[in-house]
Amino acid sequence: MARGRGGGKPPPCSEKPRKRLNRTTEKLSKLVTFKTGKLDSNAATPEGQYPFFTCSRETFRTDTYSFDCECVLLAGNNANGVYPIKYFSGKFDAYQRTYIVRAIDTNKLSNRYLYYAMQPKLDLLRSISTGVATKFLTLTILNDLDFEVPSFPTQRKIAAILSAYDDLIENNTRRIKILEEMAQALYREWFVHFRFPGHEKFKMVASRIANIPRGWEVKKLSEFVSTKYGYTESSNTEPVGPKYLRGMDINKTSYIDWSEVPYCPITPDDHSAYRLKLGDVVVIRMADPGKVGIVEQEVDAVFASYLIRVAPMDSRLSPYFLFYLMASTEYYGYITGASTGTTRKSASASVIADYEFLLPPKELVMEFERRVTEIRLLLTTVLKQTVNLRRTRDLLLPKLISGEIDVSNFDTRM
């Protein structure tokens, strides 16, 4: 979500039941306009200047913009009928199946309130959408949707409460990104550019791959780690069994948001064999081989068959050093080149571990581990705060929209 009210603590509100006064119900077609984007999904550019909204949960970037407005972005199709919805104000572009939804009269309907009020309706939209292999939201479906409109002051108060949570979540997301970049930069500074503490005292010597600091060694990863393929099973949204870590849970960020990871029914023997422990590194072996994640929280979890667990067997290789080694552009480039397959790339466990790397002195690895652990502990703390904020917001949202929570005494100037 972009551009909201300022940060601070989310405002308190009373859950005292209230009468549903000053509310009207109208068809959505009477309240909003619908437009769609014009771009293909491949129009994204990684370093683009403007947001590019598609039917994906992720927001991409592009070098063009076709819209400059405050609106709600609603996905128009999805394989499973899960339609991401977002709020934005400013310049952006959109995919041809993404709806740009705007209030006809912003004195009657707030666009920001519209964003929140549409969210409880997503399950209904999923159930009535058309299509088999891919689900679609048609204009006929959207225009005929019943929409309850409270008074405009009530809309503003509801939006202010929920925006306070979203602003805190967005601030935390930025903090997490900065912490990720700090740890990554430390790894590259020390172990790629060789500007580690006291580097001036080390003479550079020749090796078979490059000039390296004296005392460093060229080694094969296979000498230092064990590997194991993951467990083949379908995931389960019901909280039965341990968490079931999949490729999609590690391919976008350097951390694992366990609140988004599903569950897995598994036998006790298999549970023990595939259980993840603190410090385990996992790498995707199929579809997008080479993306890695690390277990940083004590969680009862197993890992899926598209993943390979890579565990250090030598004390000279610490968990975070191994993780950032495998998260490096150099390692990813190696895996991309060594993977086989045409339509779907894959990398075996032997390929994953058949990588030459530079092993620094143990004391330098341990100092790196100490410093990065401090950064990642803070990252994990902020992540947990974000999960709690998101959970609280998601509990409040339907109660606020339905009128179950009384906002009549809420002061928007707080």
C-alpha positions in Angstrom: 0.0 0.0 0.0 1.3 3.5 -0.8 0.9 6.9 0.7 -1.1 6.9 3.9 -1.3 8.7 7.2 1.7 9.1 9.4 3.2 6.4 11.7 2.8 6.0 15.4 0.7 3.6 17.4 -2.5 2.3 15.7 -5.5 4.1 17.3 -7.6 2.4 19.9 -11.2 1.7 19.1 -14.2 0.2 21.0 -15.8 -3.1 20.1 -19.1 -2.1 21.6 -21.9 -3.2 19.3 -23.6 -0.4 17.5 -26.7 0.1 15.4 -26.1 0.2 11.7 -27.2 3.8 11.1 -26.5 6.1 8.1 -25.7 3.3 5.7 -27.1 2.8 2.3 -26.6 -0.1 -0.1 -26.1 0.4 -3.8 -24.8 -1.5 -6.8 -21.1 -0.9 -7.3 -21.7 0.3 -10.8 -23.5 3.4 -9.3 -20.5 4.2 -7.1 -17.3 3.6 -9.1 -15.8 3.5 -12.6 -13.8 0.7 -14.0 -10.9 0.9 -16.4 -8.2 -1.7 -17.3 -4.6 -1.4 -18.1 -3.2 -1.8 -21.6 0.2 -3.5 -21.1 1.3 -7.1 -21.4 2.6 -8.8 -18.3 6.1 -8.8 -19.8 6.2 -5.0 -19.8 7.9 -5.0 -16.4 11.5 -3.6 -16.1 13.4 -4.3 -12.8 14.6 -0.7 -12.3 11.6 1.0 -13.8 10.6 4.4 -12.5 6.9 3.7 -11.9 4.9 0.9 -10.2 3.4 -1.7 -12.6 0.3 -3.4 -11.3 -0.6 -6.9 -12.6 -2.7 -9.8 -11.3 0.2 -10.8 -9.1 0.5 -10.1 -5.4 3.9 -8.5 -6.2 4.1 -5.0 -7.5 6.5 -4.7 -10.4 8.2 -1.6 -12.0 8.0 -0.1 -15.5 9.4 2.9 -17.4 6.0 4.2 -18.5 2.9 5.4 -16.8 -0.6 5.6 -18.2 -2.4 6.7 -15.0 -1.9 9.4 -12.5 -4.7 9.2 -9.9 -5.9 7.8 -6.5 -7.5 4.4 -7.0 -7.9 0.8 -6.1 -6.2 -1.9 -8.2 -8.0 -5.2 -8.5 -6.7 -8.3 -10.3 -9.1 -9.4 -13.0 -7.9 -13.0 -13.3 -6.1 -15.7 -11.3 -5.7 -19.4 -11.6 -7.2 -20.0 -8.2 -9.6 -17.1 -8.0 -7.4 -15.3 -5.5 -7.6 -11.6 -6.6 -4.9 -9.3 -5.1 -6.2 -5.8 -4.3 -4.1 -2.7 -3.7 -4.4 1.0 -3.1 -2.2 3.6 -4.8 -2.1 7.3 -5.4 0.2 8.7 -8.1 1.7 7.7 -11.5 1.6 4.0 -12.5 0.9 1.6 -15.3 -1.2 -1.6 -15.3 -1.6 -5.0 -17.0 -4.6 -5.4 -19.4 -6.5 -7.6 -17.0 -6.0 -5.4 -14.0 -9.0 -3.1 -13.0 -8.4 0.5 -12.0 -11.3 1.3 -9.8 -12.2 4.8 -8.8 -15.1 6.5 -6.9 -17.4 8.5 -9.1 -18.0 11.0 -6.3 -15.2 11.3 -3.8 -17.4 13.3 -1.5 -19.7 10.3 -1.2 -17.2 7.4 -1.4 -13.6 7.6 -0.3 -11.2 5.6 -2.5 -9.2 4.6 0.5 -12.3 3.3 2.2 -13.3 1.6 -1.0 -9.9 -0.3 -0.8 -10.7 -1.6 2.6 -14.4 -2.3 2.1 -13.7 -4.4 -1.0 -11.4 -6.8 0.9 -14.2 -8.7 2.8 -15.9 -9.3 -0.6 -13.0 -11.1 -2.2 -14.2 -14.5 -1.0 -17.6 -13.8 -2.6 -15.9 -12.7 -5.8 -13.9 -15.9 -5.9 -17.0 -18.0 -5.6 -18.9 -16.2 -8.3 -16.1 -15.6 -10.8 -16.1 -17.4 -14.2 -13.7 -19.8 -15.9 -12.2 -23.2 -15.2 -8.4 -23.4 -15.6 -8.2 -19.6 -14.9 -10.8 -17.7 -13.0 -12.0 -14.3 -14.3 -13.8 -11.3 -12.8 -16.0 -9.8 -15.4 -17.5 -6.3 -15.4 -21.0 -7.8 -15.2 -20.0 -9.5 -11.9 -18.4 -6.4 -10.5 -21.1 -3.9 -11.5 -23.8 -6.1 -9.9 -22.0 -6.3 -6.6 -24.0 -4.9 -3.6 -22.0 -2.3 -1.7 -22.8 -0.8 1.6 -21.9 2.8 2.0 -21.7 4.4 5.5 -21.6 8.1 6.1 -18.6 9.9 4.7 -17.2 10.8 8.2 -17.5 7.2 9.2 -15.6 6.1 6.1 -12.8 8.6 6.9 -12.5 7.2 10.5 -12.4 3.6 9.4 -9.8 4.3 6.7 -7.7 6.3 9.2 -7.7 3.4 11.7 -6.7 0.8 9.1 -4.3 3.1 7.4 -2.4 3.6 10.7 -1.7 -0.2 10.7 -0.8 -0.2 7.0 1.7 2.7 7.5 3.4 0.9 10.3 3.6 -2.3 8.3 5.0 -0.4 5.3 7.6 1.3 7.6 8.6 -2.1 8.9 8.9 -3.5 5.4 11.3 -0.6 4.5 13.3 -1.3 7.7 13.6 -5.0 6.8 14.8 -4.2 3.3 17.5 -1.9 4.7 18.6 -4.6 7.2 18.7 -7.1 4.3 20.9 -4.8 2.3 23.2 -4.1 5.2 24.0 -7.8 5.7 24.4 -8.4 2.0 26.7 -5.4 1.6 28.9 -6.7 4.6 29.3 -10.1 2.9 30.3 -8.5 -0.4 32.6 -6.0 1.2 34.5 -8.7 3.1 34.4 -11.8 0.9 34.1 -10.5 -2.6 36.0 -7.2 -2.5 38.4 -8.4 0.2 37.9 -5.2 2.3 37.6 -7.1 5.6 39.0 -5.8 9.0 42.8 -5.7 8.8 42.9 -6.5 5.1 45.8 -4.2 4.6 48.1 -6.7 6.4 47.2 -9.5 4.0 49.3 -10.0 0.9 47.4 -11.0 -2.2 48.6 -14.3 -3.7 47.7 -16.3 -6.8 45.2 -19.1 -6.8 43.7 -21.2 -9.6 40.6 -18.9 -9.7 41.9 -15.4 -8.8 44.3 -13.5 -6.6 43.2 -14.0 -3.0 44.4 -12.9 0.4 47.2 -15.1 1.9 45.7 -17.7 4.2 42.5 -18.1 2.2 41.7 -21.4 0.4 39.9 -22.5 -2.7 37.5 -25.3 -1.7 34.6 -27.3 -3.0 31.3 -26.8 -1.2 30.7 -30.5 -1.2 33.6 -30.9 1.2 31.8 -28.9 3.9 28.1 -29.5 3.6 25.5 -32.4 3.5 22.5 -32.2 1.2 19.0 -33.7 1.4 16.1 -33.6 -1.0 12.8 -32.4 0.4 9.5 -34.3 1.2 6.9 -34.9 -1.5 3.4 -34.0 -0.2 0.7 -31.5 -0.8 0.3 -28.5 1.4 -2.6 -27.9 3.7 -4.0 -24.5 4.8 -5.6 -26.1 7.9 -3.2 -26.1 10.9 -2.5 -29.8 10.8 1.0 -31.1 11.1 4.2 -29.0 10.8 4.8 -26.0 8.5 5.6 -27.0 5.0 8.3 -24.8 3.4 8.1 -24.4 -0.4 10.1 -22.7 -3.1 7.6 -19.8 -3.3 8.3 -19.1 0.4 12.0 -18.3 -0.2 12.2 -17.0 -3.8 11.4 -13.3 -3.2 13.1 -12.3 0.1 16.1 -13.3 2.2 13.9 -14.1 5.1 11.0 -16.6 5.6 7.6 -15.2 6.7 6.4 -18.3 8.5 2.9 -16.8 8.9 2.5 -17.3 5.1 3.8 -20.9 5.1 1.1 -23.7 4.9 1.0 -26.9 6.8 1.8 -30.5 5.9 0.3 -33.9 7.0 3.3 -36.1 7.5 4.1 -39.4 9.3 6.2 -39.3 12.5 9.2 -41.0 10.8 9.2 -38.6 7.9 8.6 -35.7 10.2 11.9 -36.4 11.9 13.8 -37.0 8.7 12.7 -33.8 7.0 12.5 -31.5 10.1 14.2 -28.2 9.6 16.4 -26.8 12.4 17.8 -23.4 13.2 20.5 -22.3 10.8 19.5 -24.8 8.0 19.9 -23.4 4.5 17.5 -24.5 1.8 17.9 -24.0 -2.0 15.4 -24.3 -4.8 16.4 -27.0 -7.2 13.6 -26.8 -9.8 11.8 -24.1 -11.8 13.9 -21.3 -10.3 17.0 -23.2 -9.2 19.5 -21.4 -7.0 17.3 -19.2 -4.8 18.1 -19.8 -1.1 16.5 -19.3 2.3 17.7 -19.8 5.9 15.8 -20.9 9.0 16.1 -18.1 11.6 13.3 -19.0 13.9 12.5 -22.1 16.0 9.6 -23.5 14.0 8.3 -27.0 13.6 8.7 -27.3 9.9 9.6 -29.7 7.1 10.7 -28.8 3.5 9.2 -29.6 0.2 10.6 -31.8 -2.6 11.5 -28.8 -4.8 14.0 -27.8 -2.1 17.3 -29.2 -1.1 18.6 -28.7 2.5 22.2 -27.7 2.7 23.7 -28.1 6.2 27.3 -27.2 7.3 29.4 -30.2 8.4 32.5 -28.2 9.2 32.9 -25.6 11.9 34.8 -23.4 9.5 31.6 -22.8 7.6 29.0 -20.9 9.7 25.3 -20.8 8.8 25.2 -17.1 7.7 28.4 -17.3 5.8 27.0 -20.4 3.9 23.7 -18.6 3.3 25.3 -15.4 1.9 27.7 -17.4 -0.1 24.8 -19.3 -1.7 22.7 -16.0 -2.0 25.5 -14.3 -3.9 25.2 -13.3 -7.6 28.2 -15.5 -8.3 26.6 -18.6 -6.9 23.3 -17.9 -8.6 25.1 -17.4 -11.9 26.9 -20.8 -11.4 23.6 -22.6 -10.7 21.8 -21.0 -13.6 24.6 -22.1 -15.9 24.9 -25.6 -14.5 21.1 -26.4 -14.4 19.7 -28.7 -17.0 16.4 -28.8 -18.8 14.7 -26.6 -21.5 11.2 -25.7 -20.4 11.9 -26.3 -16.7 15.4 -25.8 -15.3 16.6 -28.1 -12.5 19.7 -28.6 -10.4 20.6 -31.9 -8.6 22.1 -32.0 -5.1 25.5 -32.8 -6.6 25.3 -29.7 -8.8 24.2 -27.6 -5.8 27.3 -28.7 -3.9 29.8 -28.8 -6.8 30.9 -25.2 -6.4 34.3 -23.8 -5.8 34.4 -21.0 -3.2 37.0 -19.0 -1.2 37.2 -20.1 2.4 38.5 -17.3 4.7 40.3 -18.0 8.0 37.9 -19.3 10.6 38.2 -16.3 12.9 37.0 -14.0 10.1 34.0 -16.2 9.3 33.1 -16.2 13.0 33.4 -12.4 13.2 31.1 -12.1 10.2 28.7 -14.5 11.8 28.6 -12.4 15.0 27.9 -9.1 13.1 25.3 -10.5 10.7 23.5 -12.4 13.6 22.9 -9.0 15.2 21.5 -7.6 12.0 19.3 -10.6 11.3 18.0 -10.8 14.9 16.8 -7.3 14.5 15.3 -8.2 11.1 13.5 -11.1 12.7 12.1 -8.9 15.5 10.7 -6.4 13.0 9.3 -9.2 10.9 7.4 -10.6 14.0 6.1 -7.1 14.8 4.9 -6.9 11.2 3.1 -10.2 11.4 1.4 -9.2 14.6 0.3 -5.8 13.0 -1.0 -7.6 10.0 -2.9 -10.1 12.1 -4.5 -7.3 14.2 -5.4 -5.3 11.2 -7.0 -8.3 9.5 -9.1 -9.0 12.6 -10.3 -5.4 12.8 -11.0 -4.8 9.2 -14.3 -6.8 8.8 -15.6 -5.6 12.1 -14.9 -2.0 11.1 -16.4 -2.4 7.7 -19.5 -4.1 9.0 -20.1 -1.5 11.7 -19.6 -4.0 14.5 -16.9 -1.7 16.0 -18.1 1.7 17.0 -15.9 4.5 15.5 -18.3 7.4 16.4 -16.0 8.7 19.1 -12.8 8.2 17.2 -10.9 11.5 16.6 -9.2 11.5 13.1 -6.8 14.2 14.4 -5.0 11.6 16.6 
